[in-house]
Amino acid sequence: MALGDSWPALRMCLICGHVGCCDKAKNKHAQEHFRQSGHPFTKPYKERGMDWVWCYVDEALLDPL
């Protein structure tokens, strides 16, 4: 929000717990976290009914853990 983005959906890294904005947000912090850390798995953070895992390496939705 401070960087001028609209309110984004948040994604949580399943490796370290980092929380960043989704790929539809202007700044794409979750994707940037993947690029810098190499942590490939993310999931929605505190969103009801959203039970999926995204793999940045394969660019694919995975079955929930």
C-alpha positions in Angstrom: 0.0 0.0 0.0 2.8 2.4 0.9 4.3 1.8 -2.6 1.1 2.9 -4.4 -0.4 -0.5 -5.0 -4.0 -1.4 -4.4 -4.9 -3.8 -1.6 -3.4 -7.1 -2.8 -4.2 -10.8 -2.1 -1.3 -12.1 0.0 0.7 -15.3 -0.5 2.8 -17.2 2.1 6.0 -19.0 1.3 5.7 -22.6 2.4 9.5 -22.9 3.0 10.1 -19.9 5.4 6.7 -18.2 6.0 7.5 -15.0 4.1 4.2 -13.1 3.2 4.1 -11.0 0.1 1.5 -9.7 -2.4 0.2 -11.8 -5.2 1.2 -11.8 -8.9 -1.8 -9.7 -9.8 -0.5 -6.8 -7.6 1.7 -4.2 -9.0 4.8 -5.0 -7.0 4.5 -8.8 -6.9 6.4 -9.3 -3.7 5.7 -13.0 -3.4 7.2 -13.6 -6.9 10.2 -11.5 -6.0 10.7 -13.5 -2.8 10.9 -16.6 -5.0 13.5 -15.0 -7.4 15.7 -14.0 -4.5 15.3 -17.0 -2.2 14.6 -19.9 -4.6 11.7 -21.0 -2.4 9.2 -22.3 -5.0 6.0 -23.0 -3.1 3.4 -20.5 -2.0 -0.2 -20.5 -0.9 -3.0 -18.0 -0.2 -2.5 -16.3 3.2 -5.7 -16.2 5.3 -8.1 -16.4 2.5 -11.2 -18.4 3.1 -12.0 -21.2 0.6 -8.6 -20.8 -1.0 -6.8 -24.2 -0.5 -4.1 -24.5 -3.2 -0.4 -24.4 -3.6 1.5 -22.7 -6.4 4.9 -23.8 -7.6 6.9 -21.0 -9.3 9.3 -23.5 -10.8 6.7 -25.5 -12.7 4.2 -22.6 -12.9 1.5 -24.9 -11.8 -1.2 -25.4 -9.1 -0.5 -28.3 -6.9 -2.8 -30.3 -4.7 -3.0 -28.9 -1.1 -0.6 -30.3 1.5 
